[in-house]
Amino acid sequence: MIGPNAEYLAGFDGAFPADATLADNQKWSWQVSFSDPAGTKKTLSHEAVLKGLSDIVYGDHTGAEGYRYMRIKQWFTESTEDRRRMQLPTSDHSSICQRSLYGKIVFSTGEREGLFGGKVDFCEDQRSDGDRPLTDSASD
């Protein structure tokens, strides 16, 4: 469980005693088991997600990886009250989970928007207007 004065109630086999109870301000932790697209069995828990988030926020990331994590880092440095009001996009949730499971991004996170809106196109200055990639609004 997690919360003030949390303790690990499960036995070595992962089973919880029938009489396990939570104190005030405590809640059950969570864990999800699944197989990734390669067929490898994986388990994601709140502990792993917190470690992945910590790796993103405090890690030394450069280049495209550092750019990808900028929004997550900013969100994490906001006050608790502001952070609870703000919503990270699904692509950032995916980045945090992948960092937690694999230590890097291994599958597309579905990111479509750049830092300043619109799809990032690093070759934009080399394209004629007819060659520009379609944006989400143009393809709907």
Order of alpha helices (4+ residues) and beta strands (2+ residues): beta-beta-alpha-alpha-alpha-alpha-alpha-alpha
